[in-house]
Structure formats: C-alpha cells, structure tokens
Amino acid sequence: MRLPIGFTKAILAAALLGAAALAACGTPAKPVAPRGAGTSSAAAPPIDVCLNDKPPPRAYFGPLRAARCEQEMFQTMAGIARDLDVKCSYCHVPKGDSTFEYPEMTPKKEIAAWMSHTFMTGLKRADGRPMTCGSCHVDKAGKPSAKFLGAPRDTAWAVEWMTTVMTTRFTLADGSKLKCKHCHIGTWGTPTFEPKVIGRTAQVPHGELPALAPVPDLMPSDGAGSAAPSIKP
C-alpha cells in the first residue's frame, strides 16, 4: 500500500529530528588542537635577562646589590623610579644631556641605601609578596609618591597610615607583629615616642649591615650618625 506523499514527508522529518537529538545528547566530539600545538601543557621557562649580558661594572651594596648584570641594574632602577614617581635626577647628579654622575653620593641616594639595609631587610610583607619601594610609597590618592606622607608631612595622615597600614601590612623579619615601638621607641602620644626614624639605624629593625666605615652624614645632623654605610648604591 502506497502512503500519501504528505505522510511520508512527515515521517522523514521526524526521523531526522530524532537523529539530531541523539547526536546532541551523545558523547561530545574531542576538541581539535590548534595546528602546530604541542602535547605538553608546561609553560615556557622565563627568559633570563642576564643571558649574554654584561656583569655590573662594580660591586654594589645598596638597592643594586642583588643585580647580576647591567640589564637587572636598569630594571631595578626603573622599578624604583616608577614606585616613587620620580626621574633619575631625583637622586643622581646631572652630568650633561640625559647623563648623570651615578657613583657620586647624594642625600637621597644615602636614604635609599639606608632603607635598603633596614626596612627592606628587617621587615617583610605579611602577604608574602616581595618588598619593594611601592610596598609603602603610595599616597592617599593611591598613586606612587616619594613623599607619600605629604610634603610637608601630613601628621594626621601619617598617624592613620602607620596605624592602619604599616602595622598590618608588614611584620618583623621573623614573622612576629610589627609595633610602633619597633621604630619609634614608644607608642604614639607618649613621652618616649621618637618621631624621627630615617637615618637612625640602631632604632629600627634591620638585617645584617655591610662591614664598612660610615660616611659623613649627608642629612641634617641629629646625633645618630650616618644614615648608611660607606657605599655607592
């Protein structure tokens, strides 16, 4: 018996619809790897910037003491300038067009060396991230700043930052809690509180210092001695 043409078309349509549904519910096809893709999922090893690069021209004992080559020196200095939002001339003595007397000591270089040998070694971040200048040097607007506590010093902001950021973001090198007295001798508002910290090495947490003779103090004298050892950071 011959079926009506319309009925036959309906059966064929239903069959095709059922096949499509079965295909959709079946095992999904394996994704096709991009052409040329390898089978290993391991990331490529990072490129060593010191590969085939020149070594540092001399030994450094400040922020550059860990630099293994000239490229790392440039990267370190660029990172410091970025964290402080400054140019090279902020610390270095200009010699000519875009050149500087890099070995010459300046007050700001001495402070940078002092911080490198004290706060950067005597403290660590509570979150385990590396210590950088940018760990502290962020102003109240959230921007990098060399004078992040204000110029002149904003006392109210400094107290707020010290109590809400400094003592919570950082710990001592051994992981114990950082307190005001570790840098200021006494707590805020007490007679033993010492507001001045920069340059007073014995007063703040610090790691091992270079065994070098002190240089003349390049900062205003406070009877505490030089801010940094005799180094050329």
GUPA-431832 format. One record per residue (C-alpha): residue number from 1; x, z, y. Coordinates in nm, 2 decimals, m for minus. Example, Ala and Ser with C-alpha at 12.3 -4.5 7.8 and 13.67 -1.06 7.14 Angstrom:
REM GUPA-431832
PT   k     xx     zz     yy
PT   1   1.23   0.78  m0.45
PT   2   1.37   0.71  m0.11
***
This chain:
REM GUPA-431832
PT   k     xx     zz     yy
PT   1   0.00   0.00   0.00
PT   2   0.14  m0.10   0.34
PT   3   0.14   0.17   0.60
PT   4   0.03   0.10   0.95
PT   5   0.32   0.00   1.18
PT   6   0.25   0.29   1.42
PT   7   0.25   0.54   1.14
PT   8   0.59   0.41   1.01
PT   9   0.74   0.44   1.36
PT  10   0.62   0.80   1.39
PT  11   0.79   0.89   1.05
PT  12   1.12   0.73   1.15
PT  13   1.12   0.92   1.48
PT  14   1.05   1.25   1.31
PT  15   1.34   1.18   1.07
PT  16   1.58   1.10   1.35
PT  17   1.48   1.42   1.54
PT  18   1.53   1.63   1.23
PT  19   1.88   1.48   1.17
PT  20   1.97   1.56   1.53
PT  21   1.85   1.92   1.49
PT  22   2.05   1.96   1.17
PT  23   2.36   1.82   1.34
PT  24   2.32   2.06   1.63
PT  25   2.28   2.37   1.40
PT  26   2.57   2.27   1.17
PT  27   2.94   2.36   1.20
PT  28   3.08   2.26   1.54
PT  29   3.34   1.99   1.54
PT  30   3.70   2.11   1.59
PT  31   3.83   2.06   1.95
PT  32   4.07   1.77   1.99
PT  33   4.41   1.89   2.12
PT  34   4.54   1.70   2.42
PT  35   4.77   1.42   2.34
PT  36   5.13   1.55   2.32
PT  37   5.02   1.92   2.29
PT  38   5.23   2.12   2.06
PT  39   5.11   2.36   1.80
PT  40   5.28   2.67   1.94
PT  41   5.09   2.89   2.19
PT  42   5.40   3.07   2.32
PT  43   5.46   3.03   2.69
PT  44   5.78   2.86   2.80
PT  45   6.06   3.11   2.89
PT  46   6.11   3.17   3.26
PT  47   6.39   2.98   3.43
PT  48   6.69   3.19   3.52
PT  49   6.76   3.12   3.89
PT  50   7.12   3.22   3.83
PT  51   7.18   2.95   3.58
PT  52   7.48   2.74   3.70
PT  53   7.46   2.92   4.04
PT  54   7.75   3.08   4.23
PT  55   7.81   3.45   4.19
PT  56   7.77   3.68   4.50
PT  57   8.07   3.64   4.73
PT  58   8.15   4.02   4.70
PT  59   8.01   4.34   4.56
PT  60   7.71   4.48   4.74
PT  61   7.59   4.84   4.74
PT  62   7.27   4.81   4.94
PT  63   6.95   4.61   4.87
PT  64   7.16   4.33   4.73
PT  65   7.35   4.55   4.47
PT  66   7.14   4.40   4.18
PT  67   7.18   4.04   4.28
PT  68   7.36   3.84   4.01
PT  69   7.41   3.52   4.21
PT  70   7.36   3.37   4.55
PT  71   7.01   3.25   4.48
PT  72   6.90   3.60   4.39
PT  73   7.06   3.72   4.72
PT  74   6.85   3.47   4.91
PT  75   6.53   3.56   4.72
PT  76   6.59   3.93   4.78
PT  77   6.64   3.89   5.15
PT  78   6.34   3.66   5.17
PT  79   6.13   3.92   5.00
PT  80   6.24   4.19   5.24
PT  81   6.17   3.97   5.54
PT  82   5.83   3.89   5.40
PT  83   5.75   4.26   5.32
PT  84   5.85   4.37   5.68
PT  85   5.71   4.06   5.85
PT  86   6.04   4.01   6.03
PT  87   6.31   3.74   6.08
PT  88   6.68   3.76   5.99
PT  89   6.77   3.86   6.34
PT  90   6.57   4.19   6.30
PT  91   6.87   4.33   6.10
PT  92   7.15   4.08   6.14
PT  93   7.37   3.99   6.44
PT  94   7.32   3.63   6.55
PT  95   7.64   3.42   6.55
PT  96   7.50   3.08   6.65
PT  97   7.22   2.85   6.58
PT  98   7.05   2.99   6.27
PT  99   7.37   3.17   6.16
PT 100   7.45   3.54   6.15
PT 101   7.73   3.78   6.11
PT 102   7.59   3.90   5.78
PT 103   7.87   4.15   5.70
PT 104   7.85   4.33   6.03
PT 105   7.68   4.67   6.01
PT 106   7.38   4.73   6.24
PT 107   7.14   5.03   6.27
PT 108   6.86   4.86   6.09
PT 109   7.09   4.75   5.81
PT 110   7.21   5.11   5.77
PT 111   6.85   5.23   5.75
PT 112   6.77   4.96   5.49
PT 113   7.07   5.07   5.28
PT 114   6.97   5.43   5.32
PT 115   6.62   5.36   5.19
PT 116   6.76   5.15   4.91
PT 117   6.96   5.45   4.79
PT 118   6.70   5.72   4.85
PT 119   6.33   5.63   4.83
PT 120   6.39   5.33   4.61
PT 121   6.57   5.54   4.35
PT 122   6.43   5.89   4.40
PT 123   6.07   5.78   4.38
PT 124   5.86   5.54   4.17
PT 125   5.52   5.39   4.18
PT 126   5.25   5.58   3.99
PT 127   5.10   5.25   3.86
PT 128   5.44   5.15   3.71
PT 129   5.49   4.84   3.93
PT 130   5.83   4.78   4.08
PT 131   5.93   4.95   4.40
PT 132   5.96   4.70   4.69
PT 133   5.96   4.73   5.07
PT 134   5.60   4.62   5.05
PT 135   5.51   4.93   4.85
PT 136   5.50   5.12   5.18
PT 137   5.53   4.87   5.47
PT 138   5.16   4.77   5.51
PT 139   4.99   4.87   5.84
PT 140   4.63   5.00   5.88
PT 141   4.51   4.64   5.91
PT 142   4.65   4.56   5.56
PT 143   4.93   4.34   5.70
PT 144   5.31   4.36   5.63
PT 145   5.49   4.55   5.91
PT 146   5.83   4.70   5.97
PT 147   5.68   4.97   6.19
PT 148   5.37   5.03   5.96
PT 149   5.31   5.38   6.10
PT 150   5.28   5.24   6.46
PT 151   5.53   5.18   6.74
PT 152   5.53   5.43   6.89
PT 153   5.44   5.64   6.59
PT 154   5.06   5.69   6.55
PT 155   5.07   6.06   6.44
PT 156   4.71   6.07   6.32
PT 157   4.75   5.75   6.11
PT 158   5.09   5.87   5.98
PT 159   4.94   6.20   5.85
PT 160   4.64   6.02   5.70
PT 161   4.87   5.77   5.53
PT 162   5.11   6.03   5.40
PT 163   4.83   6.25   5.25
PT 164   4.61   5.97   5.11
PT 165   4.87   5.70   5.01
PT 166   5.22   5.84   4.99
PT 167   5.14   6.14   4.77
PT 168   4.91   5.94   4.54
PT 169   5.08   5.60   4.51
PT 170   5.42   5.75   4.43
PT 171   5.57   6.01   4.21
PT 172   5.92   6.16   4.18
PT 173   6.16   5.96   3.95
PT 174   6.08   6.19   3.66
PT 175   5.71   6.12   3.69
PT 176   5.61   6.46   3.85
PT 177   5.38   6.48   4.15
PT 178   5.52   6.40   4.49
PT 179   5.45   6.66   4.76
PT 180   5.51   6.68   5.13
PT 181   5.78   6.94   5.09
PT 182   5.99   6.70   4.89
PT 183   6.08   6.51   5.21
PT 184   5.96   6.74   5.49
PT 185   6.08   7.08   5.36
PT 186   5.75   7.24   5.45
PT 187   5.38   7.13   5.45
PT 188   5.21   6.97   5.74
PT 189   5.12   7.22   6.02
PT 190   5.37   7.50   5.90
PT 191   5.68   7.62   6.09
PT 192   5.91   7.48   5.82
PT 193   5.77   7.13   5.84
PT 194   6.05   6.88   5.94
PT 195   5.90   6.56   6.09
PT 196   6.23   6.36   6.08
PT 197   6.32   6.22   5.74
PT 198   6.51   5.89   5.79
PT 199   6.89   5.95   5.76
PT 200   6.86   6.29   5.60
PT 201   6.98   6.21   5.26
PT 202   7.00   6.57   5.12
PT 203   6.65   6.63   5.24
PT 204   6.47   6.36   5.04
PT 205   6.45   6.26   4.67
PT 206   6.73   6.02   4.58
PT 207   6.92   5.88   4.28
PT 208   7.30   5.86   4.24
PT 209   7.47   5.76   4.56
PT 210   7.78   5.54   4.58
PT 211   8.10   5.74   4.59
PT 212   8.21   5.61   4.92
PT 213   8.31   5.77   5.25
PT 214   8.04   5.80   5.51
PT 215   8.04   5.57   5.82
PT 216   7.98   5.68   6.17
PT 217   7.61   5.74   6.23
PT 218   7.45   5.43   6.39
PT 219   7.13   5.61   6.46
PT 220   7.06   5.89   6.71
PT 221   7.26   6.19   6.60
PT 222   7.06   6.48   6.45
PT 223   7.34   6.66   6.29
PT 224   7.25   6.53   5.95
PT 225   7.54   6.28   5.91
PT 226   7.52   5.91   5.84
PT 227   7.21   5.75   5.71
PT 228   7.40   5.56   5.45
PT 229   7.74   5.55   5.27
PT 230   8.01   5.31   5.40
PT 231   7.86   5.00   5.27
PT 232   7.78   4.64   5.37
PT 233   7.43   4.59   5.24
***
